[in-house]
Amino acid sequence: MTIDPAILIGTPTPRVDGVAKVTGAARYASDEQIANPAFACLVTSDIARGHITGFDLTAAKAVPGVLDILTFETVGNQVKSPPGPDGGPTTTTLESNRIWHDGQIIAVVVADTFEAATEAAGKIRANTVAEPPSASFDAPGAEVQAVAPGRASGPAEDDHGKRKAAAAAFAAAPVKVDAHYATPPQHHNPIELFTTTCAWDGKQLTIYEPTQFMWGLKAAIARQLAIDPADVRTVSRFVGGAFGSRGSVTARTAWIALAAKRLGRPVKLVPTRAQGFTIATYRAETRQHVRLSATADGKLTSVFHEGWEVTSRPSSYKVAGVEATSRLYASPTIATAVNVVHADRSTPGFMRAPAEVPYMFALESAIDELAYALNMDPIELRRANDTQTDPVSGLPFSSRLLMPCFDQAADKFEWRRRNPKPASMRDGVWQVGYGCATSFYPNNIGPAAARISITPGGRAHVSMAAHEIGTGAYTTIAITAAQALGLAVSDVIVQLGDSELPPVPPAGGSNNAASTTHVVVKACEEIRRRLAEAAVQAKDSPFHGGDPATLSLSGGALRHANGQSEPLRKAVPRTGARLEVYAENIPAGLSADALARLYEGRPLMSRGDSRKDVTAYAFGAHFVEVRVHSVTRQIRVPRVVSAFASGNIINPVTARSQYMGGAIWGISSALHEATEVDPVSARLINTNLADYMVPVNADVPSVEIIMVPEHDTRVNPLGVKGIGEIGIVGMNAAVANAVFHATGKRLRELPIRAEHLL
């Protein structure tokens, strides 16, 4: 019995956890019921660089209900530093008296009530010695470090040769673009705050915290506290917004665990919205240089893309988006480079499509500029440079339906109505512009484990430490198990969000659906095999003596092609009172120890851009209409059409939601979002939802999503591609390109706002 991948092309299915979410029954980390908790409040630094000489805690300790105050003086040697997003060094908190960045945690107050903890935290006085900080690019003292292009650990051997060839091709080409672009720092603002609750039961520590990698959090905290990972349990049944912000271990967790241990009592931390800007990671600002050259008919002759990214003093974390952009279009010469700029800032990290969002803005803006220089339709320029072969590795793409995405979206958008001349289209006082851009994202898959059981009553229970970060994991896993076992989705109970369950990879890099569904199908195949073998061996079975391969599961029964059937309530008991299967799946290309490493909190990933057989990506196209008021220069986006080819879609309902959410976030990236950094103090200015701009309903009237059918037999056995991140990629460029078409003014720095068009 094998599962046909086509079964995963799903019927639209409402979220199985939808009722729980809208009625408040879904338990998020800070909703967990803990007996007699104490409450923690963080004290954060008000300088960006320097050191602490001491604290005045007198007034804070006098607040009724205060139980403990943690500082580097009292607990500094009791917790090891957490790893950074890339596993390397990062800024620290209470480990020493050093202040690395604005808003760094410098003390933790614990009290009987939240109010007492908050009052006491406000009365702590830190004596600090400030040093002149470096805020960002070009600041005195900022240090530039050249790092590897892409994800490699060192420069490519032929990097100099690539640069020389690209420069020669650029110089000789008749048409070229040479431009610089910039993207701002951006911060996650998930609805759920960055909460942590820790409770000890003897030597057993339980952590309730929103996370994208429960087994990773479990392992990291064990290392920080120097305890056995088997003594740590992490629970995160639902996450109220993640997309990178919960992907790394942050400094707060181990200190809350230590506070709970010191008190012998559970401790709950719910930090403020403003603190979320500095105690978690963020999207770093970038500067980029793009040079493109082409023949008169639009064929690219060279691509050069170099980026600069801000990071903290100790970290060399980078997203290095040139690894992606160099693979997008056919070109005989491609050269890339990445640099990090060390400043007095917190360490950045993952944020939805970490590398592709900033770097595709630059590339897709430059492609649009090249189209105008060639007097060529931007779609046709992309068609002229479309390729079924990875320009970097020479491998074939597992599938690439980029141009079908452009064609279907262009038709729906009515791109043919576009007057190519910039600033030529108007509707009353509004200047109208059309823009487009490519979207793509690598297809990643990791090792995973799952436990599935069938009750005598014919219901399935699926258990795995997967993560529901809003993407619909409960539903996609339920659909997969239901279809593989011939059950109704309502007959599948899914348990996620607990490190007591078998591990899965981090919910990031759009690998979640591919990783979880493959191991679920593997477990279901074993269940089907056991049921069939038991049925043909049992004398009381209608299938006695037959061939197990002729039996199938559907409608809650074991069935034969001749029409005979037997309900699961009779078939299951033959295999035992409860049929239970544990399964592991290691994707092709990964080492045999991949599952063992996952259990240690060290995940391996088969990445779409580093495979030896094919390069695996999902592709898409964005089309945007913008309107710019001719007097006020207000910018509106009345209409978006986006098309994506992302393999087999398990649930069109949640898929559409992911695509649409990504597209809206891309509009936000183009027109709204920017964290303001004071250039003198290196402090963040707009650490709230009043001043940190995000779109509201009135900013996004219409978003249409087209799902282009795609059956990729090479990406993975089930043909499943990730969709969580592709929706946002390229949208900021599509908006910027539309603004240029509307106004004739090319803006190469985000976000684009009215004052930039005056």
C-alpha positions in Angstrom: 0.0 0.0 0.0 1.5 3.3 -1.1 0.0 6.8 -0.9 -0.6 8.6 -4.1 0.7 12.2 -3.8 -2.5 13.4 -5.6 -4.5 12.7 -2.5 -2.9 15.7 -0.9 -4.5 18.1 -3.4 -7.1 19.0 -0.9 -10.6 20.1 -0.8 -10.9 23.4 1.0 -11.2 22.5 4.7 -11.9 24.9 7.6 -9.3 25.1 10.3 -9.8 22.3 12.8 -8.6 24.6 15.5 -10.8 27.5 14.3 -13.5 27.3 16.9 -11.0 27.0 19.7 -9.2 30.1 18.5 -12.3 32.3 18.1 -13.9 31.2 21.4 -10.7 31.6 23.5 -10.4 27.9 24.2 -7.0 27.7 22.4 -4.3 27.9 25.1 -1.3 30.2 24.3 1.8 30.2 26.5 0.7 32.8 29.0 -2.8 31.2 29.1 -1.5 28.0 30.7 -2.9 27.5 34.2 -0.1 27.5 36.7 -0.6 27.3 40.4 0.5 30.2 42.5 2.8 31.9 40.0 5.0 34.9 40.8 5.3 37.6 38.2 8.5 38.9 36.6 9.2 42.3 35.1 12.2 43.2 33.0 14.4 46.2 33.5 16.1 47.3 30.3 19.0 49.6 29.5 18.5 53.2 28.5 21.9 53.5 26.8 23.2 51.6 23.8 26.9 51.1 24.8 28.7 51.1 28.0 28.8 49.3 31.3 27.0 49.1 34.7 29.0 50.1 37.8 26.2 49.1 40.2 22.5 49.3 41.2 20.5 51.2 43.7 17.8 48.6 44.7 16.6 50.2 47.9 13.4 51.7 46.7 12.6 48.6 44.6 13.1 46.2 47.5 10.8 48.3 49.6 7.8 47.7 47.3 5.4 45.3 49.1 5.4 41.9 47.5 8.8 42.0 45.9 10.4 38.6 46.1 13.7 38.7 44.3 15.8 40.9 42.0 18.2 39.3 39.5 21.2 41.3 38.3 24.7 40.5 37.0 26.0 41.1 40.6 23.7 38.4 42.1 23.4 35.8 39.4 25.8 36.7 36.6 27.8 33.5 36.6 24.8 31.1 36.9 23.6 31.0 33.3 25.6 30.5 30.1 25.0 32.9 27.2 22.4 31.8 24.6 23.5 31.1 21.0 22.7 33.6 18.3 20.3 32.9 15.4 23.2 31.4 13.5 24.5 29.4 16.4 27.4 31.8 17.0 28.0 34.5 19.7 25.3 37.1 20.4 24.7 40.0 22.8 24.3 38.9 26.4 22.2 40.2 29.3 22.8 39.5 33.0 26.0 37.5 32.4 28.2 40.6 32.8 28.0 44.4 33.4 28.5 45.2 29.7 25.7 46.9 27.8 25.7 45.9 24.2 22.5 47.7 22.9 19.5 49.8 23.7 16.8 48.0 25.6 19.1 45.2 26.8 17.8 43.3 29.8 19.8 44.4 32.8 17.6 43.2 35.7 14.7 40.9 36.4 12.3 41.8 39.3 10.0 39.1 40.7 7.0 39.8 42.9 3.8 38.3 44.2 1.8 40.4 41.7 2.4 41.8 38.2 1.7 45.3 39.5 4.3 45.0 42.3 6.9 43.7 39.9 6.2 46.6 37.5 6.3 49.2 40.2 9.6 47.9 41.6 11.2 47.7 38.2 10.4 51.3 37.7 12.3 52.2 40.9 15.6 50.4 40.1 18.4 52.8 39.4 21.3 51.5 37.3 24.5 53.4 37.6 26.0 53.3 34.1 29.0 54.6 32.2 28.0 55.4 28.7 30.3 55.2 25.7 29.6 56.8 22.3 27.6 54.2 20.3 27.6 53.3 16.6 24.0 53.3 15.5 24.2 51.9 11.9 25.9 52.3 8.6 28.5 55.1 8.3 28.5 55.7 12.1 31.9 56.4 13.6 33.2 53.1 15.1 31.0 50.8 13.0 33.1 48.0 11.6 32.6 46.5 8.2 33.4 42.8 7.8 33.4 41.0 4.4 31.7 37.7 4.7 30.9 34.8 2.3 28.4 35.2 -0.5 25.4 33.1 0.2 25.4 30.6 3.1 28.9 29.3 2.6 31.4 29.7 5.5 34.0 31.3 3.3 34.4 33.1 0.0 34.0 31.1 -3.2 37.3 29.9 -4.6 36.6 31.7 -7.9 35.0 34.8 -6.4 37.7 37.1 -7.9 37.2 35.5 -11.3 33.5 35.9 -11.1 33.8 39.6 -10.3 36.3 40.1 -13.2 34.1 38.3 -15.7 31.0 40.2 -14.6 32.8 43.5 -14.7 34.0 42.8 -18.3 30.5 41.8 -19.5 29.0 44.8 -17.8 31.5 47.2 -19.5 30.8 45.7 -22.9 27.0 45.6 -22.8 24.9 48.1 -24.7 22.3 48.5 -22.0 23.0 48.5 -18.3 21.7 49.5 -14.8 23.9 50.5 -11.9 22.0 51.4 -8.8 22.1 51.4 -5.0 19.1 50.3 -2.8 18.3 50.4 0.9 15.9 48.7 3.2 15.2 49.7 6.8 15.3 47.7 10.1 11.9 46.1 10.7 10.5 44.6 13.9 8.1 41.7 14.5 5.0 42.9 16.3 3.1 39.6 16.9 -0.2 39.9 18.7 1.1 37.5 21.3 3.9 39.1 23.3 7.2 37.4 24.0 6.0 35.6 27.1 7.8 33.0 29.3 6.5 30.9 32.2 8.8 28.5 34.0 7.9 25.9 36.7 10.1 23.4 38.4 9.0 20.1 39.9 12.1 18.8 41.6 14.7 18.7 38.9 12.1 18.8 36.1 11.7 22.2 34.4 8.7 23.0 32.3 8.8 26.1 30.0 5.6 27.6 28.5 6.8 29.8 25.8 5.8 30.6 22.2 8.4 29.0 20.1 9.1 27.7 16.5 11.3 24.9 17.7 10.4 23.1 20.9 13.2 20.6 20.8 15.7 23.3 20.1 14.5 25.5 23.0 14.6 22.5 25.2 18.2 21.7 24.3 19.4 25.3 24.4 18.0 26.0 27.8 19.5 22.7 29.1 22.9 23.9 27.9 22.5 27.3 29.4 21.5 25.9 32.8 23.9 23.0 32.6 21.2 20.4 33.2 20.1 17.2 31.4 17.9 18.0 28.4 15.7 15.1 29.5 14.8 17.3 32.5 13.4 20.1 30.4 10.0 20.2 28.8 8.8 22.9 26.5 5.1 23.6 25.8 3.7 25.8 23.0 0.3 24.6 21.8 -0.4 27.7 19.8 1.7 30.7 18.8 0.1 34.0 18.3 2.4 35.1 15.4 5.9 34.0 14.7 7.5 34.1 11.2 11.0 34.2 12.7 10.5 36.1 15.9 10.2 32.8 17.9 12.9 31.0 15.9 15.8 31.7 18.1 16.5 31.3 21.8 16.4 34.7 23.4 18.1 35.8 26.6 15.0 36.0 28.7 14.1 32.3 29.1 17.0 31.0 31.1 16.8 33.9 33.6 13.1 33.3 34.2 13.9 29.6 34.7 16.6 30.6 37.2 14.2 33.0 39.0 11.7 30.2 39.4 14.4 27.9 40.8 15.6 30.5 43.3 12.0 31.0 44.5 10.9 27.4 44.4 7.8 28.8 42.7 6.6 29.2 39.1 7.4 32.6 37.5 5.5 34.2 34.7 6.9 36.9 32.4 4.7 39.0 30.1 7.0 41.8 28.8 5.7 45.0 27.3 5.2 45.7 23.6 8.1 48.2 23.7 10.4 45.6 25.3 9.6 43.2 22.4 11.5 45.5 20.1 14.8 44.9 22.0 14.6 41.5 23.7 13.8 39.6 20.5 15.4 39.6 17.0 14.4 41.8 14.1 15.1 42.3 10.3 18.3 44.2 9.9 18.7 47.2 7.6 20.5 46.6 4.4 22.3 48.5 1.7 22.7 46.9 -1.7 24.5 47.6 -5.0 23.1 46.0 -8.2 24.6 46.1 -11.6 22.8 44.5 -14.5 23.7 44.5 -18.2 21.9 43.2 -21.2 21.9 42.9 -25.0 19.5 45.1 -27.0 16.9 42.2 -27.0 17.0 41.9 -23.2 19.2 39.0 -22.7 21.2 39.5 -19.4 25.0 39.4 -19.9 25.9 40.1 -16.2 24.4 40.2 -12.8 26.3 41.7 -9.8 24.7 42.0 -6.4 26.4 43.1 -3.2 24.9 43.6 0.1 25.7 45.2 3.5 23.8 44.2 6.6 23.8 45.6 10.1 24.5 43.2 13.0 25.6 43.4 16.6 29.2 43.8 17.9 29.8 40.1 18.7 27.7 38.5 16.0 28.4 37.9 12.3 24.8 36.9 11.6 23.8 37.6 8.1 20.9 36.6 5.8 23.0 36.9 2.6 20.2 37.1 0.2 22.5 37.0 -2.9 22.4 33.3 -2.5 18.8 33.5 -3.8 18.9 36.4 -6.2 21.9 34.9 -8.1 19.7 31.9 -9.1 16.7 33.7 -10.4 17.6 34.6 -14.0 19.8 33.2 -16.7 23.1 35.1 -17.1 26.5 33.9 -18.3 28.3 35.9 -15.6 27.1 36.3 -12.0 29.1 37.8 -9.1 27.9 38.4 -5.5 29.2 39.6 -2.2 28.0 40.2 1.3 29.3 42.3 4.1 28.2 42.8 7.7 28.5 46.0 9.6 29.0 45.6 13.4 27.3 48.3 15.3 26.0 48.8 18.9 22.7 47.1 18.2 21.0 43.9 19.3 21.6 40.8 17.2 19.1 40.6 14.3 17.6 37.3 13.2 14.9 35.7 11.1 11.9 37.6 9.8 9.5 36.2 7.2 11.6 35.3 4.2 14.7 36.7 5.9 17.0 36.9 3.0 14.6 37.2 0.1 12.5 40.2 1.2 15.3 42.8 1.3 17.4 41.4 -1.5 14.6 40.8 -3.9 13.6 44.4 -3.5 16.9 45.5 -5.0 17.0 42.9 -7.7 13.4 43.2 -8.9 13.6 47.0 -8.8 16.8 46.8 -10.9 15.1 44.4 -13.4 12.2 47.0 -13.7 14.8 49.7 -14.3 16.4 47.6 -17.0 13.1 47.0 -18.7 12.5 50.8 -19.0 16.1 51.3 -20.3 15.3 48.6 -22.9 11.9 50.0 -23.7 10.6 46.5 -23.0 7.6 45.1 -21.2 8.9 44.0 -17.7 7.1 40.7 -18.1 8.8 40.0 -21.5 12.2 40.9 -20.0 11.7 38.2 -17.4 10.5 35.8 -20.1 13.6 36.5 -22.1 15.8 35.5 -19.1 13.6 32.6 -17.8 15.5 29.4 -17.3 14.8 25.8 -16.3 18.5 25.5 -15.2 19.9 26.9 -12.0 22.4 29.6 -13.3 24.7 29.0 -10.3 24.9 25.2 -10.0 23.9 24.2 -13.5 21.3 21.8 -12.0 17.8 21.6 -13.4 15.0 23.2 -11.3 12.7 20.5 -10.0 10.0 22.6 -11.5 9.7 26.2 -12.5 6.4 27.7 -13.6 7.4 31.3 -13.3 6.1 32.5 -16.6 2.7 30.7 -16.2 2.4 32.6 -12.9 3.1 35.9 -14.7 0.7 35.1 -17.6 -2.2 34.1 -15.4 -1.8 37.0 -13.0 -1.3 39.5 -15.8 -4.5 38.3 -17.5 -6.5 38.6 -14.3 -4.9 42.0 -13.5 -5.5 43.3 -17.0 -1.9 44.3 -17.5 -2.6 45.0 -21.1 -4.4 48.2 -20.1 -1.1 49.6 -18.9 0.4 52.6 -20.8 4.1 51.9 -20.7 5.0 55.6 -20.4 5.7 56.6 -16.7 3.3 59.2 -15.3 0.9 58.8 -18.2 -2.1 57.2 -16.4 -4.6 59.2 -14.3 -8.0 58.9 -12.7 -9.0 62.4 -11.7 -6.6 63.7 -9.1 -4.9 60.3 -8.8 -1.8 59.2 -10.8 -2.2 55.5 -11.5 0.7 53.1 -11.8 1.1 49.4 -12.5 4.0 47.3 -11.3 5.0 43.7 -11.2 7.8 41.6 -9.6 8.9 38.0 -9.3 8.4 36.0 -6.1 10.2 32.8 -5.3 11.4 30.8 -2.3 13.5 27.6 -1.8 11.7 24.4 -1.0 13.1 23.0 2.3 12.4 19.8 4.1 13.8 18.3 7.3 13.8 15.1 9.2 10.8 14.5 11.5 9.1 11.9 13.7 5.5 11.2 14.6 3.4 8.8 16.6 0.0 7.8 15.2 -2.6 5.4 16.7 -6.0 4.1 15.7 -8.5 3.4 18.4 -10.9 0.4 18.2 -13.6 2.9 17.4 -11.7 3.9 14.2 -10.4 7.4 15.2 -6.8 8.4 14.6 -4.6 10.3 17.0 -1.5 12.0 15.6 1.1 13.3 18.0 4.2 15.3 17.1 6.1 18.3 18.5 5.0 20.4 15.5 4.2 24.1 15.8 1.0 26.0 15.1 2.3 29.4 14.3 -0.9 30.5 12.5 -0.2 28.6 9.3 -2.8 25.9 9.9 -0.5 23.0 10.9 -3.3 21.3 12.9 -5.4 21.2 9.8 -2.9 20.2 7.2 -1.7 17.3 9.5 -5.3 16.2 10.1 -6.0 16.3 6.3 -2.9 14.3 5.5 -3.7 11.6 8.1 -7.4 11.5 7.2 -6.8 11.0 3.5 -4.0 8.5 4.1 -6.1 6.4 6.4 -9.4 6.8 4.6 -11.0 8.7 7.5 -13.0 11.9 7.8 -11.0 14.9 9.0 -13.3 15.0 12.0 -12.1 11.5 13.0 -8.5 12.7 13.3 -7.3 14.2 16.6 -4.0 16.1 16.3 -1.8 16.8 19.3 1.1 19.3 18.8 3.2 21.8 20.7 4.9 19.7 23.4 8.5 18.5 23.5 7.2 15.3 25.2 6.1 14.3 21.6 8.3 13.2 18.7 10.4 16.1 17.3 10.0 17.9 14.0 12.2 20.7 12.5 11.8 24.3 13.4 8.7 25.9 11.8 10.8 28.2 9.6 12.1 28.3 6.1 8.7 27.2 4.8 9.5 23.5 5.6 6.7 22.8 8.1 4.1 21.2 5.8 6.6 19.2 3.8 8.4 17.9 6.9 5.3 16.9 8.9 3.2 15.5 6.1 5.9 13.1 4.9 6.4 11.5 8.2 2.7 11.4 8.8 2.2 9.5 5.5 5.0 7.2 6.4 3.3 6.3 9.7 0.0 5.9 8.0 1.5 3.5 5.4 2.7 1.3 8.3 -0.7 1.4 9.9 -2.3 0.3 6.6 0.3 -2.5 6.2 -0.4 -3.8 9.7 -4.1 -3.7 9.2 -4.0 -5.5 5.9 -1.6 -8.2 7.1 -3.7 -8.9 10.2 -6.8 -9.0 8.1 -5.5 -11.7 5.6 -4.2 -13.8 8.5 -7.3 -13.8 10.6 -9.7 -16.7 10.0 -12.7 -14.6 11.0 -11.8 -11.9 8.4 -13.6 -11.6 5.1 -10.2 -11.2 3.5 -8.6 -14.3 5.0 -5.9 -15.8 2.8 -5.9 -12.9 0.4 -3.2 -10.5 -0.8 -2.6 -7.5 1.6 -1.8 -5.4 -1.4 -5.4 -5.6 -2.7 -6.8 -4.0 0.4 -7.3 -0.3 0.9 -8.7 2.1 3.5 -11.6 4.4 2.9 -14.7 5.5 4.6 -13.6 4.2 8.0 -13.3 0.6 6.6 -10.9 -1.9 5.2 -12.0 -2.6 1.6 -11.2 -5.0 -1.2 -11.6 -4.2 -4.9 -14.4 -6.9 -5.1 -16.6 -4.8 -2.9 -16.0 -6.6 0.4 -15.4 -4.4 3.4 -14.9 -4.5 7.1 -15.3 -1.5 9.5 -12.2 -0.4 11.4 -13.9 -1.3 14.7 -13.4 -4.9 13.7 -10.1 -4.6 11.9 -8.2 -2.7 14.5 -8.6 -5.1 17.4 -6.8 -7.8 15.4 -3.6 -5.8 15.7 -4.0 -5.2 19.4 -6.3 -3.1 21.6 -4.9 0.1 20.1 -2.9 0.2 16.9 0.1 2.5 17.4 3.0 3.4 15.1 6.1 5.5 15.6 7.7 6.6 12.4 10.7 8.7 11.4 11.5 10.3 8.0 14.8 11.4 6.8 14.6 13.2 3.5 16.9 12.1 0.7 20.3 13.7 0.8 20.5 14.1 4.6 22.9 12.0 6.7 21.7 8.9 8.6 22.2 10.7 12.0 19.7 13.5 11.0 17.0 12.2 13.4 19.5 11.8 16.3 20.7 15.3 15.8 17.0 16.5 15.8 16.5 14.9 19.1 19.5 16.9 20.3 18.0 20.1 19.1 20.4 20.4 16.2 18.3 20.2 13.0 19.5 19.4 9.6 17.7 20.7 6.6 17.6 19.6 2.9 17.5 23.0 1.3 16.2 23.7 -2.1 19.3 25.6 -3.1 21.9 23.2 -1.9 20.8 19.8 -3.2 23.0 17.7 -5.4 20.2 16.5 -7.8 18.0 19.5 -8.5 17.4 23.1 -7.3 14.0 23.3 -5.8 12.0 26.5 -5.5 8.4 27.7 -5.6 7.7 30.6 -7.9 5.2 33.4 -8.2 4.3 36.8 -9.6 2.9 39.9 -8.1 0.9 42.6 -9.9 0.1 45.9 -8.1 -1.9 49.0 -8.9 -1.0 52.1 -6.9 -2.6 55.5 -6.9 -0.7 58.6 -5.9 -2.6 61.8 -5.1 -1.3 64.5 -7.4 -1.4 67.1 -4.6 -0.9 65.4 -1.2 1.2 62.5 -2.7 -0.7 60.1 -0.6 -0.1 56.5 -1.8 -2.8 53.9 -2.0 -2.8 50.3 -3.1 -6.3 49.5 -4.3 -5.6 46.3 -6.1 -3.2 43.3 -5.9 -3.2 40.1 -8.0 -0.6 37.4 -7.1 -0.1 34.0 -8.7 1.9 31.2 -7.2 3.0 27.7 -8.3 3.9 25.8 -5.1 3.4 22.1 -5.8 0.6 20.1 -4.3 -1.6 22.3 -2.1 -2.9 20.4 1.0 -5.5 22.9 2.1 -6.5 25.7 -0.2 -8.2 27.5 2.7 -5.1 28.0 4.8 -2.9 28.3 1.7 -4.8 31.3 0.4 -4.6 32.8 3.9 -0.8 32.4 3.9 -0.4 33.9 0.4 -2.7 36.8 1.2 -1.0 37.5 4.5 2.4 37.5 2.8 1.2 39.9 0.1 -0.2 42.3 2.7 3.0 42.1 4.7 4.9 42.9 1.5 2.8 46.0 1.0 3.6 46.9 4.6 7.3 46.4 3.8 7.1 48.8 0.8 5.0 51.6 2.3 4.7 51.4 6.0 7.3 49.5 8.1 10.5 51.0 9.4 12.1 51.0 12.9 13.5 54.4 13.5 17.0 54.4 15.1 18.4 57.6 16.6 21.7 58.2 14.8 23.3 59.7 17.9 22.1 57.5 20.8 21.6 54.3 18.8 18.2 53.9 20.6 15.0 52.8 18.9 12.4 55.5 18.7 9.1 54.1 17.6 8.8 51.0 19.9 5.0 50.9 19.9 2.1 50.2 17.5 1.1 53.9 17.3 4.4 55.0 15.7 5.5 51.7 14.1 3.4 51.8 10.9 1.5 48.7 9.7 -1.3 48.5 7.2 -4.9 48.4 8.3 -8.0 47.2 6.3 -8.3 50.6 4.5 -4.8 50.2 3.2 -5.5 46.9 1.4 -8.9 46.9 -0.4 -8.4 43.9 -2.7 -5.9 41.0 -2.8 -6.6 38.3 -5.3 -4.7 35.0 -5.1 -4.2 32.6 -8.0 -2.9 29.1 -7.3 -1.3 27.7 -10.4 -1.6 23.9 -10.5 1.8 22.3 -10.3 2.8 18.7 -9.8 6.5 18.5 -9.1 7.7 14.9 -8.9 11.3 15.8 -8.0 10.9 18.2 -5.1 9.9 15.5 -2.7 7.8 12.3 -2.8 4.5 14.1 -2.1 5.3 17.2 -4.2 4.7 19.5 -1.3 6.3 23.0 -1.4 6.4 25.6 1.3 4.0 28.6 1.0 4.5 30.5 4.3 7.1 32.9 3.0 6.8 33.1 -0.8 3.8 35.4 -0.5 5.8 38.3 0.8 8.8 38.0 -1.5 9.0 40.6 -4.2 5.9 42.5 -3.2 7.9 45.5 -2.0 9.6 45.8 -5.4 6.2 45.4 -7.2 4.9 48.4 -5.2 8.0 50.5 -5.8 7.8 49.7 -9.5 4.2 50.7 -9.6 5.0 54.0 -7.8 7.6 54.7 -10.5 5.2 54.0 -13.3 2.6 56.3 -11.6 4.9 59.2 -11.0 8.1 58.8 -13.0 10.1 59.0 -9.9 12.3 56.0 -9.0 12.7 55.5 -5.3 15.3 53.0 -4.2 15.0 53.2 -0.4 12.1 51.7 1.6 9.7 52.5 3.0 8.2 54.8 0.3 6.1 57.6 1.9 4.3 60.7 0.7 7.2 63.0 1.6 9.5 61.1 -0.7 7.3 62.1 -3.7 7.0 65.8 -2.9 
